[in-house]
Amino acid sequence: MANVKLPGLKVYRVKGKWYVYVRATGEAIVKKFDGSKADVLKLLASPDILGLYNVKRPKPARIYPDKTLGWLVAWFTDPEKCSHFKNLAAATKEKYLECLECLEEVYDAPLAELRTHDVVLWRDKIEKQKWPAFSDRMITALSTAFGLATERGWMDANIAQGIRRTYKSNKHANREWLPAEWVTVMERAPMHLKIAYMIARHLGYRSQSIVTVEWSNYQPDARFGMCFRMHHRKNDEEGHWLPASPQLQAFLADIKVRTAKGKIAVRFNGKPWEDAEQLQKQSSNFLTKLARDGVVGIGLTEHGLRATFASEIKRVTGANDDQIAAALGDRDARMGAHYTRHVEQEARIIEVFFAKQLRTGTEQIV
């Protein structure tokens, strides 16, 4: 059967069930469908669903005059026209589209007449209609689009740049795993999550890299036995090299089912993860249950293993922020500090503690 493309639909999966709805109207076409992604696509190509789609789909997209907000959004979200949008992760594209569609009522506004206070008013309105993190994401999408427009002379300045965000994230989110938590999780985790956790723990990879890393990225190394050479899409980091720890090498040696260019991290059925979000959701459900059962602490996440990886480097080697960022595949040294700030605090406390223990009582203040 030919692959039928139905534009304007959002397809997602929650707790193993598939949902499909028309993005512009929010009307559902499919609810709680049980099956694989291929099964969903087959269902969408069926005459009944095609008929329902044709009834519920919105009218063809309106064409806005040049140099209006609607014109810019249409250009920005068209992968054929905007290479920046084309190179974004699929999940990011989905989120940007959802946020920018909320601004449709002001699409007629000429870019030349827009001011920062206009964007702030949009932010405040959408925050009330949705939630703070959603409005912040809208600002990020607009700032990206306005930045590209400024570079091309379509706007005089990026009027969304520097606008205060309303969502206050938990600075302790994605915390480091305690050693006992690592042992507990690995004793209970199913194999498909163990693979993802081992990669995150010993390489510090984000979920986007975990679901895409292949056996071909796992290569011999004269110094360390084996290493990973990986292109990290988030930072466009080409050829990022990391040695594979002995623990990771031993773990991977026990995985018998593999192909030369196949994915290392796979789902329970041996098929690749569909995207990073699917891995994140399954991991979150598993870890949340463990926390609910009281066997691990609250706040354990798969991404927290990236902080665990960075923290170990800091404690064992005393590496600086730039070196830790390099190990993580980040170009910004601030990310090295972000993942290890609690280790710096530990070091200061230890210094004070040992200084107190080593005093002889005969020192004099001079």
For each residue, the residues with C-beta under 8 A, 3 or more apart:
1: 42 45
2: 45
3: 41 45
4: 41 44 45 50
5:
6: 9 44 50 53 57
7:
8: 22 23 24 57 58
9: 6 20 21 22 23 29 44 53
10: 20 21 22 23 94 98
11: 18 19 20 40
12: 18 19
13: 16 17 18 19 274 278 281
14: 17 19 281
15: 285
16: 13 34
17: 13 14 31 32 33 34
18: 11 12 13 30 32 33 34 35 37 40
19: 11 12 13 14 28 30 31 32 33
20: 9 10 11 28 29 30 33 40 44
21: 9 10 25 26 27 28 29 30
22: 8 9 10 25 26 27 29 53 56 57 58
23: 8 9 10 26 97 98 101
24: 8 58 101
25: 21 22 56 58
26: 21 22 23
27: 21 22 56
28: 19 20 21 31
29: 9 20 21 22 44 49 52 53 56
30: 18 19 20 21 33 40 43 44 49
31: 17 19 28
32: 17 18 19
33: 17 18 19 20 30 39 40 43
34: 16 17 18
35: 18 38 39 40 43
36: 39 40
37: 18 40 41 274
38: 35 41 42
39: 33 35 36 42 43
40: 11 18 20 30 33 35 36 37 43 44
41: 3 4 37 38 44 45
42: 1 38 39 45 46
43: 30 33 35 39 40 46 49
44: 4 6 9 20 29 30 40 41 49 50 53
45: 1 2 3 4 41 42 49 50
46: 42 43 49 50
47: 50 51
48: 51 52
49: 29 30 43 44 45 46 52 53
50: 4 6 44 45 46 47 53 54
51: 47 48 54 55
52: 29 48 49 55 56
53: 6 9 22 29 44 49 50 56 57
54: 50 51 57
55: 51 52
56: 22 25 27 29 52 53
57: 6 8 22 53 54
58: 8 22 24 25
59:
60:
61: 74
62: 70 107
63: 74
64: 68 69 70 71 74 107 108
65: 68 71 108
66: 71
67: 71 72 110 111 112 154
68: 64 65 71 72 107 108 109 110 111
69: 64 72 73 103 106 107 108 109 110 111 114
70: 62 64 73 74 104 107 108
71: 64 65 66 67 68 74 75
72: 67 68 69 75 76 111 145 146 149 154
73: 69 70 76 77 100 103 107 145
74: 61 63 64 70 71 77 78
75: 71 72 78 81 82
76: 72 73 82 84 85 100 144 145 148
77: 73 74 82 85 93 96 97 100
78: 74 75 81 82 85
79: 82 83 85 86
80: 86
81: 75 78
82: 75 76 77 78 79 85 86 148
83: 79 86 87
84: 76 87 88 144 148
85: 76 77 78 79 82 88 93 96
86: 79 80 82 83
87: 83 84 233
88: 84 85 92 93 96
89: 92 93 208 233 234 276
90: 93 94 275
91: 94 95 275 276 277
92: 88 89 95 96
93: 77 85 88 89 90 96 97
94: 10 90 91 97 98
95: 91 92 98 99 137 141
96: 77 85 88 92 93 99 100 137 141 144
97: 23 77 93 94 100 101
98: 10 23 94 95 101 102
99: 95 96 102 103 126 134 137 138 141
100: 73 76 77 96 97 103 138 141 142 145
101: 23 24 97 98 104
102: 98 99 126 129 130 138
103: 69 73 99 100 106 107 122 138 142
104: 70 101 107
105:
106: 69 103 109 118 122
107: 62 64 68 69 70 73 103 104
108: 64 65 68 69 70
109: 68 69 106 113 114 118
110: 67 68 69 113 114
111: 67 68 69 72 114 149 154 155
112: 67 155 156
113: 109 110
114: 69 109 110 111 118 119 155 159
115: 118 119 159
116: 119 120 159 160 163
117: 120 121
118: 106 109 114 115 121 122 159
119: 114 115 116 122 123 139 142 159 160 163
120: 116 117 123 124 163
121: 117 118 124 125
122: 103 106 118 119 125 126 138
123: 119 120 126 127 135 136 138 139 163 166
124: 120 121 127 128 135
125: 121 122 128 129
126: 99 102 122 123 129 130 134 135 138
127: 123 124 130 131 132 134 135 166
128: 124 125
129: 102 125 126
130: 102 126 127 134 135
131: 127 134 135 167
132: 127 135 136 165 166 167 168
133: 136 137 167
134: 99 126 127 130 131 137 138
135: 123 124 126 127 130 131 132 138 139 166 167
136: 123 132 133 139 140 165 166 167
137: 95 96 99 133 134 140 141
138: 99 100 102 103 122 123 126 134 135 141 142
139: 119 123 135 136 142 143 160 163 165
140: 136 137 143 144
141: 95 96 99 100 137 138 144 145
142: 100 103 119 138 139 145 146 160
143: 139 140 146 147 158 160 161 163
144: 76 84 96 140 141 147 148
145: 72 73 76 100 141 142 148 149
146: 72 142 143 149 150 155 158 159 160 161
147: 143 144 150 151 158 161
148: 76 82 84 144 145 151 152
149: 72 111 145 146 152 154 155 158
150: 146 147 153 154 155 156 157 158
151: 147 148
152: 148 149
153: 150
154: 67 72 111 149 150
155: 111 112 114 146 149 150 158 159
156: 112 150
157: 150 161
158: 143 146 147 149 150 155 161
159: 114 115 116 118 119 146 155
160: 116 119 139 142 143 146 163
161: 143 146 147 157 158
162:
163: 116 119 120 123 139 143 160
164:
165: 132 136 139
166: 123 127 132 135 136
167: 131 132 133 135 136
168: 132
169: 173
170: 173
171:
172: 175 299
173: 169 170 299 301
174: 301 303 304 306 307
175: 172 299 300 301 304 307
176: 304 307 308 311 342
177: 181 182 185 201 300 304 305 308
178: 181 182 297
179: 182 183
180: 183 184
181: 177 178 184 185 296 297 300
182: 177 178 179 185 186 201 308
183: 179 180 186 187
184: 180 181 187 188 290 295 296
185: 177 181 182 188 189 197 287 290 296 300
186: 182 183 189 194 197
187: 183 184
188: 184 185 290 295
189: 185 186 193 194 197 286
190: 193 194 268 286
191: 194 195 268
192: 195 196 265 266 267 268
193: 189 190 196 197 282 283 286
194: 186 189 190 191 197 198
195: 191 192 198 199 255 264 265 266
196: 192 193 199 200 207 210 265 279 283 302
197: 185 186 189 193 194 200 201 283 302 305
198: 194 195 201 202 247 248 251 252
199: 195 196 202 203 205 210 213 248 264 265
200: 196 197 203 204 205 207 210 302 303 305 306 309
201: 177 182 197 198 305 308 309
202: 198 199 244 245 247 248 309
203: 199 200 228 242 244 248 309
204: 200 242 305 306 309 310 327 328 329
205: 199 200 209 210 213 230 232 306 329
206: 209 210 232 234 276 303 306
207: 196 200 210 211 276 279 280 302 303
208: 89 211 212 232 233 234 276
209: 205 206 212 213 230 232 233 234 329
210: 196 199 200 205 206 207 213 265 273 276 279
211: 207 208 263 265 272 273 275 276 278 279
212: 208 209 233 263
213: 199 205 209 210 217 218 228 230 263 264 265
214: 217 218 261 262 263 264
215: 218 258 259 260 261 262 263 264
216: 219 260 261
217: 213 214 228 229 230 264
218: 213 214 215 226 227 228 244 252 264
219: 216 226 227 228 229
220: 225 226 227
221: 224 225 226 227 243 244
222:
223: 243
224: 221 227 243 244
225: 220 221 244 246 249
226: 218 219 220 221 243 244 249 252
227: 218 219 220 221 224 241 242 243 244
228: 203 213 217 218 219 240 241 242 244
229: 217 219 239 240 241
230: 205 209 213 217 239 240 242 329
231: 236 237 238 239 240
232: 205 206 208 209 235 236 237 240 329
233: 87 89 208 209 212 236
234: 89 206 208 209 237
235: 232 329 330 331
236: 231 232 233
237: 231 232 234 240 329 330 331
238: 231
239: 229 230 231
240: 228 229 230 231 232 237 329
241: 227 228 229
242: 203 204 227 228 230 327
243: 221 223 224 226 227
244: 202 203 218 221 224 225 226 227 228 248 249 252
245: 202 248 249
246: 225 249 250
247: 198 202 250 251
248: 198 199 202 203 244 245 251 252
249: 225 226 244 245 246 252 253
250: 246 247 253 254
251: 198 247 248 254 255
252: 198 218 226 244 248 249 255 264
253: 249 250
254: 250 251
255: 195 251 252 258 264
256:
257: 270
258: 215 255 262 264
259: 215 262
260: 215 216
261: 214 215 216
262: 214 215 258 259 266 272
263: 211 212 213 214 215 266 272 273
264: 195 199 213 214 215 217 218 252 255 258
265: 192 195 196 199 210 211 213 272 273 279
266: 192 195 262 263 269 270 271 272 273
267: 192 270 271 272 273 278
268: 190 191 192
269: 266
270: 257 266 267
271: 266 267
272: 211 262 263 265 266 267
273: 210 211 263 265 266 267 276 278 279
274: 13 37 278
275: 90 91 211 278 279
276: 89 91 206 207 208 210 211 273 279 280
277: 91 280 281
278: 13 211 267 273 274 275 281 282
279: 196 207 210 211 265 273 275 276 282 283 302
280: 207 276 277 283 284 302 303
281: 13 14 277 278 284 285
282: 193 278 279 285 286
283: 193 196 197 279 280 286 287 301 302
284: 280 281 287 288 301 302
285: 15 281 282 288 289
286: 189 190 193 282 283 289 290
287: 185 283 284 290 291 296 300 301 302
288: 284 285 291 292
289: 285 286 292 293
290: 184 185 188 286 287 293 295 296 300
291: 287 288 294 295 296 297 298 299 300
292: 288 289
293: 289 290
294: 291
295: 184 188 290 291
296: 181 184 185 287 290 291 300
297: 178 181 291 300
298: 291
299: 172 173 175 291 304
300: 175 177 181 185 287 290 291 296 297 304
301: 173 174 175 283 284 287 304
302: 196 197 200 207 279 280 283 284 287 305
303: 174 200 206 207 280 306 307
304: 174 175 176 177 299 300 301 307 308
305: 177 197 200 201 204 302 308 309
306: 174 200 204 205 206 303 309 310 328 339
307: 174 175 176 303 304 310 311 339 340
308: 176 177 182 201 304 305 311 312
309: 200 201 202 203 204 305 306 312 313 327 328
310: 204 306 307 313 314 324 327 328 336 339 340
311: 176 307 308 314 315 339 340 342 343
312: 308 309 315 316
313: 309 310 316 317 319 323 324 327 340
314: 310 311 317 318 319 324 340 343 344
315: 311 312 343 346
316: 312 313
317: 313 314 323
318: 314
319: 313 314 323 324 327 336
320: 323 324 333 336
321: 324 325 333 334 336 337 340
322: 325 326 333 336
323: 313 317 319 320 326 327 336
324: 310 313 314 319 320 321 327 328 336 339 340
325: 321 322 328 330 331 332 333 334 335 336
326: 322 323 329 330 336
327: 204 242 309 310 313 319 323 324
328: 204 306 309 310 324 325 335 336 339
329: 204 205 209 230 232 235 237 240 326
330: 235 237 325 326 335 336
331: 235 237 325
332: 325 335
333: 320 321 322 325 336 337
334: 321 325 337 338
335: 325 328 330 332 338 339
336: 310 319 320 321 322 323 324 325 326 328 330 333 339 340
337: 321 333 334 340 341 344
338: 334 335 341
339: 306 307 310 311 324 328 335 336
340: 307 310 311 313 314 321 324 336 337 343 344
341: 337 338 344 345
342: 176 311 345 346
343: 311 314 315 340 346 347
344: 314 337 340 341 347 348
345: 341 342 348 349
346: 315 342 343 349 350
347: 343 344 350 351
348: 344 345 351 352
349: 345 346 352 353
350: 346 347 353 354
351: 347 348 354 355
352: 348 349 355 356
353: 349 350 356 357
354: 350 351 357 358
355: 351 352 358 359
356: 352 353 359
357: 353 354
358: 354 355
359: 355 356 363
360: 363
361:
362:
363: 359 360
364:
365:
366:
